[in-house]
Amino acid sequence: MDGFPLSSGTYSGISSVKSASSVKYISPGYPNYDYHIRVNSPAIDATDGSSVSYDIDQQTRPYENMADLGADEYWPFELRGIVNNGEIHLDWGTDTSYQLGEVAYYTVSLTCEVGASSPNEIQCGEIINIGDKTSTSLTGLSNFKNYTIQVEAYDSTGELIAKSKPITLFSTNIFIYLPVIVR
């Protein structure tokens, strides 16, 4: 009307404007100033294309199909497992360090191959809350049976922040030791 901030006329591209009630940052503002996006952010896969190959953390973009809006590309955090006889030791601590100011607890979900025994810590098909620990172990497992595990991070209100990539592992009692030959 008054030409401020733009003069009157026709503007192209307005149909590409996206709106949402919240971007769903991990912890914007004081005290953490964490502007990484959560797993359920409307910014995920919201671009029509991007010429930027890396996000603010130097993670490649896009993660899957399309790039995320903004400086951060959402990536699930890495879940690592070490197998042993009847055991799987899990760790995800190094990949979640940026979330430490906001994560109140983690949950572990477990799916077991048919015929596999449930670990001592959790029943097959269940989810347990393990508090704010960034590692745990599953014991009493059936050797050579697959266990699929995923970890999720939640804030103090119970809202999901991030998920790990699911991993499938099996414990084993067979270990091969190779000799070292030095010349």
C-alpha positions as CSV (number, residue, x, y, z in Angstrom):
1,M,0.0,0.0,0.0
2,D,2.6,2.5,1.0
3,G,5.5,0.8,-1.0
4,F,7.3,-0.3,2.2
5,P,9.2,-2.5,2.4
6,L,8.5,-3.4,-1.3
7,S,6.8,-1.5,-4.0
8,S,3.5,-2.7,-5.4
9,G,3.6,-5.1,-8.3
10,T,3.6,-8.9,-9.1
11,Y,5.9,-11.2,-7.1
12,S,6.8,-14.6,-8.3
13,G,7.7,-17.6,-6.1
14,I,5.4,-16.7,-3.2
15,S,3.8,-20.2,-3.6
16,S,7.1,-21.7,-2.5
17,V,7.0,-20.1,0.9
18,K,6.7,-22.6,3.7
19,S,5.1,-21.9,7.1
20,A,5.0,-23.8,10.4
21,S,4.2,-23.0,14.0
22,S,7.7,-24.1,15.0
23,V,10.9,-25.2,13.3
24,K,11.5,-27.6,16.2
25,Y,15.1,-26.8,17.1
26,I,16.7,-28.9,19.7
27,S,17.1,-26.1,22.2
28,P,17.0,-22.6,20.8
29,G,17.9,-19.6,22.9
30,Y,19.4,-19.4,26.3
31,P,21.1,-21.5,27.8
32,N,22.0,-23.9,25.1
33,Y,21.5,-22.0,21.8
34,D,21.2,-25.3,19.9
35,Y,19.7,-24.7,16.5
36,H,20.0,-28.3,15.2
37,I,16.6,-29.5,14.0
38,R,14.7,-32.4,15.6
39,V,13.7,-35.6,13.9
40,N,10.1,-34.3,13.5
41,S,11.0,-30.8,12.2
42,P,8.9,-29.5,9.3
43,A,12.2,-28.3,7.8
44,I,13.2,-31.9,7.0
45,D,13.1,-32.7,3.3
46,A,11.4,-29.4,2.7
47,T,13.5,-28.0,-0.1
48,D,12.8,-28.3,-3.8
49,G,16.5,-28.5,-4.4
50,S,19.7,-27.2,-2.9
51,S,23.1,-26.3,-4.4
52,V,24.7,-26.5,-0.9
53,S,26.5,-29.9,-0.4
54,Y,27.3,-29.6,3.3
55,D,25.5,-28.3,6.4
56,I,26.8,-26.3,9.3
57,D,28.4,-29.5,10.8
58,Q,30.0,-30.5,7.5
59,Q,27.5,-33.3,7.1
60,T,26.5,-34.0,3.5
61,R,23.2,-32.9,2.2
62,P,20.7,-34.1,1.4
63,Y,20.6,-37.0,3.9
64,E,18.0,-39.0,2.0
65,N,15.7,-37.6,-0.7
66,M,15.7,-33.9,-0.4
67,A,17.7,-31.3,1.5
68,D,16.4,-29.8,4.7
69,L,15.6,-26.1,5.0
70,G,18.1,-24.0,6.9
71,A,21.7,-24.5,8.0
72,D,21.3,-27.9,9.6
73,E,20.7,-31.2,7.8
74,Y,19.1,-33.8,10.1
75,W,21.0,-37.0,10.3
76,P,20.2,-39.9,12.7
77,F,22.9,-40.4,15.2
78,E,25.3,-43.4,15.0
79,L,24.7,-46.4,17.2
80,R,27.7,-48.7,17.5
81,G,27.6,-52.3,18.8
82,I,30.3,-54.6,19.9
83,V,29.4,-58.3,20.0
84,N,30.6,-61.0,22.3
85,N,29.4,-64.4,23.5
86,G,25.8,-63.8,24.4
87,E,26.2,-60.1,24.6
88,I,26.0,-56.9,22.6
89,H,27.5,-53.7,24.0
90,L,26.0,-50.5,22.6
91,D,27.4,-47.0,22.5
92,W,26.1,-43.7,20.9
93,G,27.8,-41.1,23.1
94,T,30.2,-39.5,20.7
95,D,27.6,-38.7,18.1
96,T,25.1,-37.1,20.5
97,S,27.4,-34.6,22.2
98,Y,25.6,-31.6,20.7
99,Q,22.4,-32.7,22.3
100,L,23.7,-33.0,25.9
101,G,22.1,-29.8,27.1
102,E,18.6,-31.0,26.1
103,V,18.4,-34.8,26.3
104,A,16.6,-35.9,29.5
105,Y,16.5,-39.6,28.6
106,Y,17.1,-42.2,26.0
107,T,15.0,-45.2,25.1
108,V,16.2,-48.5,23.6
109,S,13.8,-50.5,21.4
110,L,14.5,-54.1,20.5
111,T,13.2,-56.5,17.8
112,C,14.4,-60.1,18.0
113,E,14.6,-62.8,15.3
114,V,12.1,-65.6,15.7
115,G,13.6,-68.1,18.2
116,A,16.0,-65.6,19.8
117,S,15.9,-65.3,23.6
118,S,15.1,-61.9,25.2
119,P,18.1,-60.2,26.8
120,N,18.1,-59.9,30.6
121,E,17.6,-56.1,30.3
122,I,14.6,-55.9,27.9
123,Q,11.9,-58.2,26.4
124,C,11.9,-58.7,22.6
125,G,9.5,-56.2,21.0
126,E,9.6,-53.7,24.0
127,I,11.1,-50.3,24.6
128,I,12.9,-49.3,27.8
129,N,14.0,-46.0,29.2
130,I,17.6,-46.1,30.2
131,G,17.9,-42.5,31.5
132,D,20.7,-40.2,30.3
133,K,23.3,-42.9,29.8
134,T,24.9,-43.0,26.3
135,S,25.8,-46.7,26.4
136,T,24.3,-49.9,27.6
137,S,24.7,-53.7,27.2
138,L,22.3,-56.5,26.4
139,T,23.2,-59.8,28.0
140,G,21.8,-63.3,27.9
141,L,21.4,-63.3,24.1
142,S,21.1,-66.3,21.8
143,N,24.2,-66.6,19.7
144,F,23.7,-66.3,15.9
145,K,20.2,-64.8,16.2
146,N,19.6,-61.3,14.9
147,Y,18.7,-58.4,17.2
148,T,17.6,-55.1,15.7
149,I,18.2,-52.1,18.1
150,Q,17.3,-48.4,17.8
151,V,17.9,-45.6,20.4
152,E,15.8,-42.5,20.6
153,A,16.6,-39.2,22.5
154,Y,13.8,-37.3,24.4
155,D,13.7,-34.0,26.2
156,S,12.3,-33.3,29.6
157,T,8.7,-32.9,28.3
158,G,8.8,-36.3,26.6
159,E,9.2,-34.8,23.1
160,L,11.3,-36.8,20.6
161,I,14.6,-35.0,19.7
162,A,16.5,-37.5,17.6
163,K,16.8,-41.2,16.6
164,S,19.7,-43.4,15.9
165,K,20.1,-45.4,12.8
166,P,18.8,-48.9,13.6
167,I,21.4,-51.6,13.7
168,T,21.1,-55.4,13.4
169,L,23.7,-57.5,15.2
170,F,24.0,-61.0,16.6
171,S,26.2,-62.3,19.4
172,T,28.6,-65.1,18.7
173,N,30.9,-67.4,20.6
174,I,33.2,-67.9,17.6
175,F,36.2,-65.6,17.3
176,I,39.0,-66.0,14.9
177,Y,42.5,-65.0,16.0
178,L,44.9,-64.4,13.1
179,P,48.6,-64.6,13.6
180,V,50.8,-61.6,13.0
181,I,53.8,-62.3,10.9
182,V,56.7,-59.9,11.2
183,R,59.6,-59.9,8.7
